[in-house]
């Protein structure tokens, strides 16, 4: 499995759909993933020095905002 797949699978198993959003880290891989069949979203900014973004959640809308 890829890093993204491992983090997505681990998050889905450990949270059991209990949360609207799950914010992950430590993978250094940016990801925004809607869990199929649920209202749950997994988001990981990746490595900020590489992605040059941060995560913004406003009114349940997730975006990666560029660092200035």
N, C-alpha and C positions, 0 to 999 in steps of 0.2 A: 504494500500500500504506500501511496505517496504521503508526504507530510500532511498535506491538506486533508486527505482521506482519513488518516489516523486521528487528527485533531477533531474533525467533524464527527467521526464515529464515537470517539471517547466522550465528546460533549453530549451527544444524543443519549448515550447509555447512562452517563452519570447524572444528567439533569432530568431525565424522564419526562420532558415536555413541561416542566414546572414553571418555566420563565419565558417571558416574551423575547428577551435578548440575553445572550451569553457573550461576554467579551473575553476572548482568549489572548494568550501571549506566549512568548518563548519559542514560537516556531520560526520566527523571522520570515514568515510567508503571509502576505496580505490576502485576506479572504473575507468575502461577504456571501453567506450561504443561508438560504431559506430551507428549513427542514421540510421535505415533501410531506404533505398531509397534515401539517401543523401550522400554527401561527408563530412558531419559534424561529428566531434568526440568530445565527452565529456570526460574530464579526471579530476579525483579528487584524490589527493595523500592520502587522509584520514588523519589520525593522525600520524605525522612523528615520534613521540616517540614510537608508536606501529609498524608502517610499516617499520620504519628505512630506508626510501627511500626519494628521491626527484624526481620530474618530469623533464625529459629531452626531448626537441623537437629539432631534428636535421634533416634538409632536409625533413620536414613533417613526420618524424618517431617519434613516442612517445614511451618512455620507462620509467620505474621506476628504477632509479639507486640507489643501496645501499649506505647508508651513511657509511663513513669510520669508 
